C-alpha cells in the first residue's frame, strides 16, 4: 500500500510540473532560434528513400517520408553548431503538428554528431515515461485506485551517414510484471539497413506487425490502453528478422521470428508475420480527398501447438477527422499474455477529431470474444478520450473514460488520468 501511495504522489508531481511547463511555454521567449524553425525542419525521421544520386520521381513521394514503426527518428544536422544553451532553448520553440510519430523534448542536447569523415552520423540518447492513475468503479459498489506505469524506458539510437542504416538499444524497467527482470529489461535491440531502394531490413528483438495497433509504438496510441485484439493477439516482442517495403500505392512487412516471446524461450518454434497495406488515394490531393489505408495480414506459427491469426484494417484521415476499423480472428494465438489454444475474435472502431492543434477528442467501441465455443462471453469496452498535446507526443496529457461490460463478469466504469514525457 505504501508503494502505491508513493507512486501516486510521484505521478501527481509529474502532472503539476507538466502544467507549469504548459503555462510557461505560453510566455513569449526573449531569444528565439534563428529563422524560428519548426519541428519538421529541425528534426527529420529515418526514411525509406532511393540512395543519393537517384533523382527518380518516386524518391520524394510523401509515402517515403511517413514514419515507419520500429524505425528510430533522427535529428537533422541543421543545429550541429548550436551551443548547449541554444539547444536547450529549442524546447520552448518546439512546435509539433504530427502526432503519429514520437518526438523528444531534449533531442538536440542529447544527440552527439560525429565528424564528417566518420561513417556514423549521430547517436541519440533518450528516455520515456508513460503512466496513469486508474480509478475503477464496479457495479457492486467496490472501488479500486491504482497507478499504472505503461512505459519507463531508456534508449540509444545510432544512425549511419546517408541514411544507410541504424540501430536501437531500448531498456524497459517494469514496475509490475509477472515476468522476471531479465525478460523485460531488453525491449528493442536491433540493427537495420535502408540501402535497398524503398526497403528496410531489420534484425533483432522488436515488436512484429501483428495487426495495425498490435504492431504500433506505445508512444503514438490514442488511448492509454490498446484494443482487446491488440493486447491479446499482438504487441509481444520476438527475436527475428523482417523486410519492409514502401511504394506509392502499397507498403508491406514480412518477417520470420522465433515464437518465443520476451526471451521466455529460445526457439520453441517458428513464426511468420505478414502484413500488406493498400493506399488507393496515394496520387490524389490529400487535402481534398484525404488518406485511405486498407490492410490485411496473418500471424502463423507453432508454440506448444499451432496457431493462426488473421486480421483486416481500414483507416481514413481527412483534415482534422480520423476513423479506424480493425478486425481479427484467431485459431490459437501467441500474444502478450503468452500462447493460447482458444479460438477468439474481436474488432474495434475509433473516431477522432482535432478540436484545435493541441486538443484531440476520441471515441472507441471495442468488442472481444475470448472463446468462441461459448456464445455469451463477450467483453465490450466503450471509451472516450481527450488528448492535450503540449509538445506533440513528447509532452502529452491524457484523460480516458471507459465503460467495461462483461457477459460473465462485473461491469465497471474507469477514469484514467495520465501523462507522457519523451526526453
C-alpha positions as CSV (number, residue, x, y, z in Angstrom):
1,X,0.0,0.0,0.0
2,X,2.9,2.4,0.8
3,X,4.4,1.7,-2.6
4,X,1.2,2.7,-4.4
5,X,0.9,5.9,-2.4
6,X,4.5,6.8,-3.2
7,X,3.8,6.1,-6.9
8,X,0.6,8.1,-6.8
9,X,2.4,11.1,-5.3
10,X,5.1,10.9,-7.9
11,X,2.6,10.8,-10.7
12,X,0.8,13.8,-9.2
13,X,4.1,15.7,-9.1
14,X,4.6,14.9,-12.8
15,X,1.2,16.4,-13.6
16,X,1.9,19.6,-11.6
17,X,5.3,20.0,-13.3
18,X,3.7,19.4,-16.7
19,X,1.0,22.0,-16.2
20,X,3.7,24.5,-15.0
21,X,5.6,23.8,-18.2
22,X,2.5,24.3,-20.2
23,X,1.8,27.8,-18.9
24,X,5.4,28.7,-19.0
25,X,5.5,27.7,-22.7
26,X,2.8,30.3,-23.5
27,X,5.1,33.1,-22.3
28,X,6.9,34.7,-25.2
29,X,10.6,33.7,-25.2
30,X,13.0,36.6,-25.5
31,X,15.6,34.8,-27.6
32,X,14.1,32.8,-30.4
33,X,16.1,30.4,-32.6
34,X,17.3,31.9,-35.8
35,X,14.7,31.6,-38.6
36,X,12.2,30.2,-36.0
37,X,12.4,26.7,-37.4
38,X,9.5,24.3,-36.7
39,X,9.9,20.7,-35.8
40,X,9.6,19.5,-39.3
41,X,12.7,21.5,-40.2
42,X,14.6,20.8,-37.1
43,X,14.1,17.1,-36.9
44,X,13.8,14.6,-39.7
45,X,12.8,10.9,-39.4
46,X,14.7,8.0,-40.9
47,X,13.0,7.5,-44.3
48,X,12.9,4.8,-46.9
49,X,14.4,6.6,-49.9
50,X,16.3,5.9,-53.1
51,X,20.0,6.3,-52.3
52,X,21.7,9.7,-53.0
53,X,22.3,10.3,-56.7
54,X,19.0,8.7,-57.9
55,X,16.7,11.6,-58.9
56,X,13.7,9.4,-59.7
57,X,10.3,10.9,-59.1
58,X,9.4,8.3,-56.5
59,X,12.2,9.3,-54.2
60,X,10.3,12.4,-53.0
61,X,6.8,11.0,-52.6
62,X,5.0,11.6,-49.4
63,X,4.9,7.8,-48.7
64,X,8.7,7.8,-48.4
65,X,8.6,10.3,-45.6
66,X,5.9,8.7,-43.4
67,X,7.1,7.3,-40.1
68,X,7.6,3.5,-40.1
69,X,7.1,1.6,-36.8
70,X,10.3,0.4,-35.2
71,X,12.2,3.0,-37.2
72,X,14.0,5.5,-34.9
73,X,13.5,9.2,-35.6
74,X,16.8,11.0,-36.2
75,X,17.8,14.6,-35.9
76,X,18.9,16.7,-38.9
77,X,22.3,18.4,-38.6
78,X,21.0,21.9,-39.1
79,X,21.7,22.5,-35.4
80,X,25.1,21.0,-35.3
81,X,26.9,24.3,-34.5
82,X,24.4,25.4,-31.8
83,X,25.6,25.9,-28.3
84,X,24.2,23.8,-25.5
85,X,22.3,26.9,-24.3
86,X,20.7,27.4,-27.7
87,X,19.8,23.7,-27.9
88,X,18.0,23.9,-24.6
89,X,16.0,26.9,-25.8
90,X,14.6,24.9,-28.7
91,X,12.4,23.2,-26.2
92,X,10.4,26.4,-25.8
93,X,10.1,26.9,-29.5
94,X,9.3,23.3,-30.4
95,X,6.0,23.0,-32.3
96,X,4.9,19.6,-33.4
97,X,2.0,19.2,-35.8
98,X,2.3,15.4,-36.4
99,X,1.1,13.0,-33.7
100,X,1.6,9.7,-35.5
101,X,5.4,9.8,-34.6
102,X,7.4,10.1,-31.4
103,X,9.2,13.4,-30.7
104,X,11.6,14.2,-27.9
105,X,11.9,17.3,-25.8
106,X,15.7,17.3,-25.5
107,X,16.7,15.7,-28.7
108,X,19.5,18.1,-29.7
109,X,21.1,18.4,-26.2
110,X,21.1,14.5,-26.0
111,X,22.4,14.0,-29.6
112,X,26.1,13.6,-30.4
113,X,27.1,14.4,-34.0
114,X,30.1,12.6,-35.5
115,X,32.8,14.3,-37.6
116,X,32.2,14.4,-41.4
117,X,34.8,11.7,-42.1
118,X,33.1,9.2,-39.8
119,X,30.7,6.5,-41.1
120,X,28.4,7.3,-38.2
121,X,26.1,10.3,-38.4
122,X,24.8,10.7,-34.9
123,X,23.8,9.0,-31.7
124,X,20.8,10.0,-29.7
125,X,20.1,9.1,-26.1
126,X,16.5,9.3,-24.9
127,X,14.1,8.4,-22.1
128,X,10.3,7.8,-22.0
129,X,7.7,7.9,-19.2
130,X,4.1,7.0,-19.6
131,X,1.9,6.4,-16.6
132,X,-1.7,7.0,-15.4
133,X,-3.9,6.9,-12.3
134,X,-6.7,4.3,-12.9
135,X,-9.9,4.6,-10.8
136,X,-12.4,1.7,-11.4
137,X,-16.0,1.8,-10.1
138,X,-17.8,-1.6,-10.1
139,X,-21.5,-2.4,-10.1
140,X,-21.3,-4.0,-6.7
141,X,-20.1,-0.7,-5.2
142,X,-16.4,-1.6,-4.9
143,X,-13.7,0.8,-5.9
144,X,-10.1,0.3,-7.0
145,X,-7.5,3.0,-7.3
146,X,-4.1,2.1,-8.9
147,X,-1.2,3.8,-10.5
148,X,-0.1,2.0,-13.7
149,X,3.3,2.5,-15.4
150,X,2.9,1.7,-19.1
151,X,6.4,2.7,-20.1
152,X,9.6,3.5,-18.3
153,X,12.3,3.3,-20.9
154,X,15.8,4.4,-21.7
155,X,17.1,4.1,-25.2
156,X,20.1,4.8,-27.5
157,X,19.6,5.2,-31.3
158,X,22.5,5.3,-33.7
159,X,22.5,6.4,-37.4
160,X,24.9,5.9,-40.2
161,X,25.7,8.5,-42.8
162,X,23.3,9.0,-45.8
163,X,20.6,7.0,-44.0
164,X,22.4,3.8,-44.8
165,X,21.5,2.1,-41.5
166,X,20.6,2.5,-37.9
167,X,20.4,0.6,-34.6
168,X,18.5,0.8,-31.3
169,X,19.0,-0.5,-27.8
170,X,16.0,0.2,-25.6
171,X,15.8,-0.9,-21.9
172,X,12.5,-1.3,-20.2
173,X,12.1,-1.1,-16.4
174,X,8.8,-2.8,-15.5
175,X,7.2,-1.8,-12.2
176,X,4.6,-4.5,-12.1
177,X,5.2,-7.6,-14.2
178,X,4.7,-11.4,-13.9
179,X,7.9,-11.8,-15.9
180,X,11.4,-11.7,-14.4
181,X,13.5,-8.6,-14.8
182,X,15.8,-10.1,-17.4
183,X,12.9,-11.0,-19.7
184,X,11.6,-7.4,-19.8
185,X,14.9,-5.4,-19.5
186,X,16.0,-5.6,-23.1
187,X,13.0,-4.5,-25.1
188,X,14.1,-3.2,-28.5
189,X,17.6,-4.4,-29.6
190,X,18.1,-4.4,-33.4
191,X,20.1,-3.3,-36.4
192,X,18.7,-2.2,-39.7
193,X,19.7,-1.1,-43.2
194,X,17.9,1.2,-45.6
195,X,20.3,0.9,-48.6
196,X,17.9,-1.0,-50.8
197,X,15.6,1.5,-52.5
198,X,12.1,1.7,-50.8
199,X,13.1,-1.1,-48.4
200,X,14.2,-1.6,-44.8
201,X,15.7,-4.8,-43.4
202,X,15.7,-5.2,-39.7
203,X,17.2,-8.0,-37.5
204,X,17.0,-8.3,-33.7
205,X,14.4,-8.2,-30.9
206,X,11.4,-6.0,-31.5
207,X,7.6,-5.9,-31.9
208,X,6.3,-7.5,-35.1
209,X,3.4,-6.1,-37.1
210,X,0.6,-8.3,-35.8
211,X,-2.3,-6.1,-36.7
212,X,-2.1,-2.3,-37.1
213,X,-2.5,-1.4,-33.5
214,X,-0.8,-4.6,-32.2
215,X,2.4,-3.5,-34.0
216,X,2.3,0.2,-33.2
217,X,4.5,2.1,-30.8
218,X,3.2,2.6,-27.3
219,X,4.1,6.3,-27.6
220,X,1.6,7.0,-30.5
221,X,-1.5,5.3,-29.2
222,X,-4.6,7.5,-29.0
223,X,-5.8,5.9,-25.7
224,X,-3.9,4.8,-22.6
225,X,-4.6,1.2,-23.4
226,X,-4.6,-0.9,-26.6
227,X,-7.6,-2.6,-28.1
228,X,-8.5,-6.1,-26.9
229,X,-7.4,-7.8,-30.1
230,X,-4.1,-5.9,-29.9
231,X,-3.3,-6.7,-26.3
232,X,-4.3,-10.4,-26.7
233,X,-3.0,-11.3,-30.2
234,X,-0.1,-8.9,-30.7
235,X,2.3,-6.4,-29.1
236,X,4.7,-9.1,-27.8
237,X,8.4,-8.7,-28.8
238,X,10.3,-11.5,-30.5
239,X,13.7,-12.4,-31.9
240,X,13.7,-12.4,-35.7
241,X,14.1,-10.5,-38.9
242,X,11.8,-8.5,-41.2
243,X,11.8,-6.8,-44.5
244,X,9.6,-3.7,-45.0
245,X,8.7,-2.1,-48.4
246,X,7.1,1.2,-49.2
247,X,5.8,2.3,-52.5
248,X,3.2,4.8,-53.6
249,X,0.2,2.5,-53.6
250,X,1.3,-0.3,-51.3
251,X,3.5,-1.0,-48.3
252,X,4.3,-4.4,-46.7
253,X,6.0,-6.0,-43.8
254,X,7.1,-9.7,-43.8
255,X,9.1,-11.3,-41.0
256,X,10.3,-14.7,-39.7
257,X,10.6,-15.0,-35.9
258,X,11.1,-17.3,-33.0
259,X,7.7,-17.9,-31.4
260,X,9.3,-17.4,-28.0
261,X,8.3,-14.0,-26.6
262,X,10.2,-11.8,-24.2
263,X,13.1,-14.2,-24.0
264,X,11.0,-16.7,-22.2
265,X,12.1,-19.5,-24.5
266,X,14.9,-19.5,-27.1
267,X,13.2,-21.2,-30.1
268,X,10.1,-23.2,-29.2
269,X,9.0,-22.9,-32.9
270,X,9.0,-20.7,-36.0
271,X,6.5,-17.9,-36.6
272,X,5.7,-15.9,-39.8
273,X,4.1,-12.5,-39.6
274,X,3.0,-10.7,-42.8
275,X,1.0,-7.5,-43.3
276,X,0.1,-5.6,-46.5
277,X,-1.4,-2.1,-46.8
278,X,-3.0,-0.6,-49.9
279,X,-3.2,3.2,-50.4
280,X,-5.6,3.9,-53.2
281,X,-5.6,7.7,-52.7
282,X,-1.8,8.0,-52.8
283,X,-1.7,10.0,-56.0
284,X,-4.6,12.4,-55.4
285,X,-4.7,15.6,-53.5
286,X,-4.6,14.7,-49.8
287,X,-6.2,18.0,-48.7
288,X,-9.2,17.4,-51.0
289,X,-9.7,13.6,-50.7
290,X,-7.9,12.6,-47.5
291,X,-5.8,9.5,-46.9
292,X,-7.2,5.9,-47.1
293,X,-5.3,2.8,-46.0
294,X,-6.7,-0.7,-46.4
295,X,-4.7,-3.5,-44.8
296,X,-4.7,-7.3,-44.0
297,X,-2.3,-9.8,-42.6
298,X,-1.6,-13.1,-40.9
299,X,0.4,-14.4,-38.0
300,X,1.1,-18.2,-38.1
301,X,3.4,-20.5,-36.3
302,X,3.9,-23.1,-33.6
303,X,4.5,-22.8,-29.8
304,X,3.3,-25.8,-27.9
305,X,0.7,-26.1,-30.6
306,X,-0.1,-24.5,-33.9
307,X,-1.7,-21.0,-34.0
308,X,-3.1,-18.8,-36.8
309,X,-4.4,-15.2,-36.6
310,X,-5.9,-13.2,-39.5
311,X,-6.7,-9.5,-39.4
312,X,-8.0,-6.7,-41.6
313,X,-7.9,-2.9,-41.2
314,X,-9.4,0.2,-42.7
315,X,-8.2,3.7,-41.8
316,X,-9.2,7.1,-43.2
317,X,-7.9,10.6,-42.4
318,X,-9.4,13.8,-43.7
319,X,-8.1,17.1,-42.3
320,X,-9.0,17.1,-38.6
321,X,-11.1,13.9,-38.8
322,X,-9.9,10.3,-38.4
323,X,-11.6,6.9,-38.4
324,X,-10.2,3.4,-37.9
325,X,-11.7,-0.1,-38.0
326,X,-9.8,-3.3,-37.3
327,X,-10.9,-6.9,-37.0
328,X,-9.0,-10.1,-36.1
329,X,-9.8,-13.8,-35.7
330,X,-7.6,-16.3,-34.0
331,X,-7.4,-20.1,-34.1
332,X,-4.9,-20.1,-31.3
333,X,-2.6,-17.1,-30.8
334,X,0.8,-16.1,-29.4
335,X,0.4,-12.7,-27.9
336,X,1.5,-10.5,-24.9
337,X,0.0,-12.9,-22.3
338,X,1.5,-16.0,-23.9
339,X,0.4,-18.8,-26.1
340,X,-3.3,-19.8,-26.1
341,X,-5.2,-22.6,-27.9
342,X,-8.5,-20.8,-27.7
343,X,-10.4,-19.6,-30.8
344,X,-11.1,-15.9,-30.3
345,X,-12.3,-13.0,-32.3
346,X,-12.8,-9.2,-31.9
347,X,-12.9,-5.8,-33.5
348,X,-12.8,-2.1,-32.6
349,X,-13.7,1.1,-34.3
350,X,-12.3,4.5,-33.4
351,X,-13.3,8.0,-34.4
352,X,-11.1,11.1,-33.7
353,X,-11.3,14.8,-34.2
354,X,-8.7,17.6,-33.6
355,X,-10.6,20.4,-31.9
356,X,-7.5,22.6,-32.0
357,X,-3.9,21.9,-33.0
358,X,-3.3,20.7,-29.5
359,X,-6.6,19.2,-28.3
360,X,-8.0,15.9,-29.6
361,X,-11.2,14.0,-28.8
362,X,-11.6,10.3,-29.4
363,X,-14.3,7.7,-29.1
364,X,-13.9,3.9,-29.4
365,X,-16.2,0.8,-29.4
366,X,-14.2,-2.4,-28.7
367,X,-15.6,-5.9,-28.6
368,X,-13.8,-9.2,-27.9
369,X,-14.9,-12.8,-27.7
370,X,-12.1,-14.7,-25.8
371,X,-13.6,-18.1,-26.5
372,X,-15.9,-18.7,-29.5
373,X,-17.1,-22.0,-28.1
374,X,-19.3,-20.0,-25.7
375,X,-21.7,-17.6,-27.3
376,X,-22.3,-15.4,-24.2
377,X,-18.9,-14.4,-23.1
378,X,-18.3,-11.1,-24.9
379,X,-16.3,-8.3,-23.4
380,X,-17.1,-4.7,-24.6
381,X,-15.3,-1.5,-23.9
382,X,-16.8,1.9,-24.8
383,X,-14.1,4.6,-24.3
384,X,-14.0,8.4,-24.6
385,X,-10.6,10.0,-24.7
386,X,-9.1,13.5,-24.5
387,X,-5.5,14.3,-25.5
388,X,-3.8,17.6,-24.9
389,X,-0.5,17.7,-26.9
390,X,1.6,20.3,-25.2
391,X,4.6,19.3,-27.4
392,X,3.2,16.6,-29.6
393,X,3.8,13.1,-28.3
394,X,6.9,14.5,-26.4
395,X,4.7,16.1,-23.7
396,X,1.1,14.9,-23.6
397,X,-1.8,14.9,-21.0
398,X,-4.4,12.1,-21.4
399,X,-7.9,11.6,-20.0
400,X,-9.9,8.4,-20.7
401,X,-13.3,7.3,-19.5
402,X,-14.2,3.7,-20.2
403,X,-17.4,1.7,-19.6
404,X,-16.4,-2.0,-19.5
405,X,-19.2,-4.5,-20.0
406,X,-18.6,-8.2,-19.4
407,X,-21.1,-11.0,-20.1
408,X,-19.6,-13.3,-17.4
409,X,-18.2,-10.7,-15.0
410,X,-18.8,-7.4,-13.2
411,X,-19.3,-4.3,-15.3
412,X,-17.2,-1.3,-14.4
413,X,-16.6,2.4,-15.1
414,X,-13.0,3.5,-15.3
415,X,-11.5,7.0,-15.2
416,X,-7.8,7.2,-16.2
417,X,-5.7,10.3,-16.0
418,X,-2.2,10.0,-17.4
419,X,0.9,11.8,-18.8
420,X,3.5,11.0,-21.4
421,X,7.0,12.5,-21.4
422,X,9.7,11.7,-24.0
423,X,13.1,13.4,-23.3
